[in-house]
Amino acid sequence: MTTILQRPESLPEISNISCNSCARHIEKDNIGYFEDYIALKKRWGYHSPYDGECHSIDLCTDCYRAWVSDFKMPPQVEIFEYKWE
């Protein structure tokens, strides 16, 4: 779950992120960047039991790993290289 602070005349700042599965607080490093996590957002449409709803989910890496380990078909993984310039 993500908490957003509204600052006047600027972009909103994310102040707090917690894992929806285990409720662990996602920490910030000393520069102010959050630990890695996955954020999912789904706008449900016709033919679903959630028609007209928008669901947002944040998962820590441990809960993501546990979740995908139960998949019958694992997620596609693409390796990318960081380019530091």
LOZATOR-148835 format. One record per atom (N, C-alpha, C, O): y, x, z. Coordinates in steps of 0.001 Angstrom, whole numbers, plus 500000, padded with zeros to 6 digits. Atoms other than C-alpha are relative to their C-alpha. Example, Ala and Ser with C-alpha at 12.3 -4.5 7.8 and 13.67 -1.06 7.14 Angstrom:
498810500890500000;495500512300507800;501200500900500000;501181501936500665;498810499180499940;498940513670507140;501090499230500730;502198499739500899;
This chain:
498842500843500000;500000500000500000;501234500899500000;501323501839500790;498805499190500156;503362501423498972;501208499269500563;501410498090500274;498750500541499479;506618500837500851;501146500692499288;501180501920499215;498880499452500764;509827501301498848;501305499722500725;501575498595501137;498661500147499442;513275501919500280;500981499791498857;500882500475497839;498970500194501002;516218500603498271;501239500776500436;501762500570501531;498788499250499730;519127503015498112;501090499465499078;500825499232497898;498942500538500851;522483501743496838;500310500948498843;500409502162499019;499588499283501201;523357502816493289;499111501201499673;499605502213499175;500918498925500356;520265504995492874;498614499410499775;498391498214499961;501384500431500180;516597504817492076;499354499749501353;499697500410502333;500692500226498720;514323503387494776;499157501206500375;498643501915499509;500788498878499484;512557505935496955;498751499461500680;498832498538501490;501229500384499310;508931505581498001;500009500676501356;500060501903501448;499900499443498653;508990506013501755;498652500155500684;498498500988501577;501275499990499300;505389505377502723;498905499539499044;499087498570498307;501164500430500771;501998505176501010;498796500059500933;498568501061501610;501231500063499212;498800504089502756;498866499550499102;499064498725498210;501185500376500761;495296503798501326;499616498564500359;499487498232501538;500385501387499755;494344500133500926;498579499877500541;498248498869501164;501385500078499561;490698500929501682;499819500452501445;499226499731502248;500221499455498652;490800503113504816;501258499963500877;501186500266502068;498710500097499297;494486502613505823;500580501354500392;501536501419501164;499468498669499690;495020506393505991;501365500156499350;501573499760498203;498658499716500503;498654507416505588;499922501173499036;499364502215499380;499949498910500964;499175509531502458;501197500865500376;502341500412500335;498968499094499480;501132512535503717;500867500598498895;500451500699497741;499117499243500889;504090514282502103;499905501478500377;499706501827501541;499965498569499710;504178518057501751;501416500392500439;502287499531500564;498695499572499484;507127520172502938;501119499877498963;502294499996499308;498976500205501032;508913519605499596;500315498512499838;501359498152499295;499783501437500094;508545515822499809;499104499294498999;499282498104498736;500948500611500926;505729515236497315;498805499468500782;498337500092501734;501166500584499349;502883512949498323;498732500721499569;498651501246498458;501343499551500377;499264514140498421;499564499152498813;500098498066498586;500453500760501156;497404513034495325;499263498744500454;498557498760501462;500646501283499751;496187509419495287;499992499255498674;500608499706497708;499995500813501210;495503506738492692;500693498678500297;500432498034501314;499278501266499890;497802503761492192;499575499113498834;499726499487497671;500432500952501018;496417500755490327;500871498751500071;501202498278501158;499232501238500047;498423497739489192;499400499133498902;499239499586497769;500623500907500955;496875494737487464;500721498662500019;500821498012501060;499434501336500182;498664491659486137;498907499133499404;498505499326498256;501110500840500415;495983488993485909;500480498900499066;501581498371499224;499654501029500981;495978486529483026;498997498866499990;498245498652500941;500898501140500170;494095483534481730;498547500415500174;498188501579499991;501441499835499863;490382483151482394;499616500939501150;498532501521501136;500364499234498808;490498485004485709;500309499133501219;501156498242501147;499698500781498793;490435483609489240;501356500371500610;501801499723501558;498714499533499469;493736485482489849;501144499747499024;502174500418499097;499015500283501047;495705484004486928;501413499887500583;501663499107501502;498607500036499572;499435484660487376;500325500925501162;501477500995501590;499771499083498886;498993487213490170;500076501441499500;499511501780498461;499944498571500279;499834490926490147;499508500721501257;500085500567502333;500586499278498868;497693493149492391;500330501484499887;500202502067498811;499730498566499934;498714496679493441;499115500606501088;499019500079502196;500931499343499080;496256499059495111;500263501501499971;500397502090498898;499913498547499874;496679502627496373;498742500481500729;498363499923501759;501194499449499384;493578504706497170;500151501497500191;500622502192499290;500040498560499781;493295508154498749;498843500581499185;497987499837498704;501041499383500831;491069510655496950;498596499793500578;497635499652499822;501317500228499394;488221510201499460;499467498604499676;498296498449499328;500422501377500285;488122506420498966;499761499794498509;498864499041498128;500233500069501438;488439506801495189;498627500581499663;497865499986498900;501297499351500243;485461509192495180;498858499076500436;497879498927499704;501039500905499510;483388506751497268;499869498769499098;498759498312498824;499987501189500856;484400503799495053;499292500287498679;498390499544498288;500579499728501322;483510505427491717;498551500469500089;497817500380499105;501401499574499866;480237506820493099;499048498810499907;497860498994499639;500817501209500110;478970503201493113;499980499410498589;499234498463498342;499945500528501361;479792502608489420;498671500235499280;498056501289499437;501183499824500858;476848502058487071;500334500922498830;499477501671498362;499511499121501065;478910503803484366;501204500745500561;502217500120500873;498889499252499390;481140506607485671;501260499945499137;501173499727497929;498761500006500782;484802506742484636;500020501183499027;499405502221499271;499818498895500936;485718508845481633;500968500991500628;502000500605501178;499176498952499399;487169512158482774;500478500929498897;499687501424498094;499402499075500953;489538514237480691;500665501108500790;501478500839501674;499405498862499317;490465517727481856;501289500374499276;501303500502498052;498748499601500597;494079518673481286;500494501267500659;500132501578501794;499461498762499479;495940521902481746;501456499796500401;502232499179499671;498612500021499578;499141522199483729;500769501038499196;500281502145498968;499138499046500693;501957523835481810;501228500222500861;502088499346500961;498890499656499131;504379525539484148;501044500742499172;500769501821498648;498926499356500781;507652526371482425;501223500187500836;502227500711500352;
